[in-house]
Amino acid sequence: MNIESVHTVGVIGGGVMGSGISQVIVTAGYRVICCDLTDEILVKTRSAIVDGRYGLKTGVERGKITAEQMENALANLVLSTRLEDLKDCEIIIESIGGGTVEVLEDRDAKLKLFTMLDSIVKENSIFTSNTSFLTITSLAEAVKRKSCFLGMHWFRPPVVLPVIELAYTPDTSEDTLQLMEAFCKSIGKEGVRVKDVPGDPGFIGNRLYRVAATEARKMVQEGIAQPEDIDKVMELGYGWKMGIFGMGAAFSSTRQEFQEKK
Ligand SMILES: NC(=O)c1ccc[n+]([C@@H]2O[C@H](COP(=O)([O-])OP(=O)(O)OC[C@H]3O[C@@H](n4cnc5c(N)ncnc54)[C@H](O)[C@@H]3O)[C@@H](O)[C@H]2O)c1
C-alpha cells in the first residue's frame, strides 16, 4: 500500500485523544470513522471536535482554518458504534481508555478489540495503537497482520502538538513504517521512530518524563525546592512549557473534564 491509497481512517475511542486525533485527520482531508461504545459518548466526541477548547470553531476564530475547511472536515467525519463500519479503512488507530478516570489503559480490552478488528478490517490495512504505557509487541499478539502493526503515540492535545512516536516491533515492516511516516507528514505531523521495548514502556517522551517526575517529587520530599519553583526552572531554563508538576496536573484535569461531560 502507498500513501495515495489511504482514504479512510478508523479511530476507535472518541475520548480525550480520539476526538482530537479524528479532528486532525478529517481536517487534513481524509475520511474518518470514529467509533465509541454509545451514541451518547459520540455526541460528546462531536462536541469536542466542533466546540472544544482546540476544536474546529476555535480554529476558525483564530484564523488557523477557514469556515469552508471546517465544513469540509465535518463532512469527512462519520461517528459510529459499529466496528463493522471500519471494514474498508486503510489505517486503524486504537485509542480506547480503561473506562474510568483512574484506569487509562486496559490491555485485555485492547487485545479483545484488535482480535475482532483483525477479522473485520481488510487484510493489508495498518493497525496502530495510541497506548502510552503498554508495549506494542504485547498488543500485536492479538493479530495475524504483525508486519502491519505498530504504535502511533500522539501527544495531547493532538490538534496542537506536532510530533507522533511510531513504535515498531521486530515484526513491523519497513514498508509499514515508511507509509506511516508519509501519513504523519500528510496530516502535518512529524513521525519519529522508536523501538518498542517489551517490559520497558513509555517510548521516548513518557520514559523521560517519568524519570524527571520521580526526581522532581524526590526534591520536594527532601525539602530541596517547592513544586512551583521546580516548574519555574524547567520552564524558564529548559523551555518545558508546563514544567513537570504542571504537566501532570494538566493531564489529570483534562481527563476529569472529559469524563464528567460523559
Ligand atoms: N490522555 C492523554 O494525554 C494520552 C496521551 C497519549 C496517549 N494516550 C492513550 O490514548 C488512549 C485513550 O486515552 P484517552 O485519554 O483518550 O481516554 P478517554 O477515557 O478519554 O477515552 C477513551 C474512550 O474509549 C472508549 N472505549 C473504551 N472501550 C471501547 C471499546 N471497546 N470500543 C470503542 N470505544 C471504547 C471510551 O468510551 C472512551 O470514550 C489510552 O490508551 C491512553 O493511554 C492518552
PDBQT file of the ligand as one rigid body, heavy atoms in Angstrom, charges set to zero:
ROOT
HETATM    1  N1  LIG A 301      -4.786  11.388  27.612  1.00  0.00    +0.000 N 
HETATM    2  C1  LIG A 301      -3.545  11.512  27.171  1.00  0.00    +0.000 C 
HETATM    3  O1  LIG A 301      -2.839  12.504  27.446  1.00  0.00    +0.000 OA
HETATM    4  C2  LIG A 301      -2.953  10.456  26.292  1.00  0.00    +0.000 A 
HETATM    5  C3  LIG A 301      -1.831  10.780  25.503  1.00  0.00    +0.000 A 
HETATM    6  C4  LIG A 301      -1.339   9.814  24.616  1.00  0.00    +0.000 A 
HETATM    7  C5  LIG A 301      -1.928   8.557  24.583  1.00  0.00    +0.000 A 
HETATM    8  N2  LIG A 301      -2.985   8.267  25.385  1.00  0.00    +0.000 N 
HETATM    9  C6  LIG A 301      -3.596   6.929  25.281  1.00  0.00    +0.000 C 
HETATM   10  O2  LIG A 301      -4.757   7.037  24.480  1.00  0.00    +0.000 OA
HETATM   11  C7  LIG A 301      -5.725   6.052  24.896  1.00  0.00    +0.000 C 
HETATM   12  C8  LIG A 301      -7.046   6.754  25.197  1.00  0.00    +0.000 C 
HETATM   13  O3  LIG A 301      -6.837   7.735  26.180  1.00  0.00    +0.000 OA
HETATM   14  P1  LIG A 301      -7.872   8.915  26.433  1.00  0.00    +0.000 P 
HETATM   15  O4  LIG A 301      -7.205   9.859  27.367  1.00  0.00    +0.000 OA
HETATM   16  O5  LIG A 301      -8.411   9.411  25.153  1.00  0.00    +0.000 OA
HETATM   17  O6  LIG A 301      -9.030   8.106  27.212  1.00  0.00    +0.000 OA
HETATM   18  P2  LIG A 301     -10.581   8.504  27.400  1.00  0.00    +0.000 P 
HETATM   19  O7  LIG A 301     -11.029   7.735  28.571  1.00  0.00    +0.000 OA
HETATM   20  O8  LIG A 301     -10.753   9.988  27.375  1.00  0.00    +0.000 OA
HETATM   21  O9  LIG A 301     -11.278   7.950  26.064  1.00  0.00    +0.000 OA
HETATM   22  C9  LIG A 301     -11.318   6.615  25.764  1.00  0.00    +0.000 C 
HETATM   23  C10 LIG A 301     -12.615   6.302  25.010  1.00  0.00    +0.000 C 
HETATM   24  O10 LIG A 301     -12.556   4.921  24.616  1.00  0.00    +0.000 OA
HETATM   25  C11 LIG A 301     -13.895   4.439  24.669  1.00  0.00    +0.000 C 
HETATM   26  N3  LIG A 301     -13.863   2.984  24.677  1.00  0.00    +0.000 N 
HETATM   27  C12 LIG A 301     -13.498   2.153  25.691  1.00  0.00    +0.000 A 
HETATM   28  N4  LIG A 301     -13.589   0.872  25.265  1.00  0.00    +0.000 NA
HETATM   29  C13 LIG A 301     -14.020   0.904  23.976  1.00  0.00    +0.000 A 
HETATM   30  C14 LIG A 301     -14.280  -0.094  23.005  1.00  0.00    +0.000 A 
HETATM   31  N5  LIG A 301     -14.158  -1.392  23.278  1.00  0.00    +0.000 N 
HETATM   32  N6  LIG A 301     -14.709   0.287  21.766  1.00  0.00    +0.000 NA
HETATM   33  C15 LIG A 301     -14.853   1.610  21.467  1.00  0.00    +0.000 A 
HETATM   34  N7  LIG A 301     -14.605   2.596  22.356  1.00  0.00    +0.000 NA
HETATM   35  C16 LIG A 301     -14.186   2.248  23.602  1.00  0.00    +0.000 A 
HETATM   36  C17 LIG A 301     -14.470   5.067  25.936  1.00  0.00    +0.000 C 
HETATM   37  O11 LIG A 301     -15.884   5.047  25.928  1.00  0.00    +0.000 OA
HETATM   38  C18 LIG A 301     -13.877   6.467  25.849  1.00  0.00    +0.000 C 
HETATM   39  O12 LIG A 301     -14.751   7.385  25.210  1.00  0.00    +0.000 OA
HETATM   40  C19 LIG A 301      -5.114   5.324  26.096  1.00  0.00    +0.000 C 
HETATM   41  O13 LIG A 301      -4.504   4.161  25.660  1.00  0.00    +0.000 OA
HETATM   42  C20 LIG A 301      -4.069   6.335  26.593  1.00  0.00    +0.000 C 
HETATM   43  O14 LIG A 301      -3.008   5.753  27.276  1.00  0.00    +0.000 OA
HETATM   44  C21 LIG A 301      -3.535   9.188  26.234  1.00  0.00    +0.000 A 
ENDROOT
TORSDOF 0
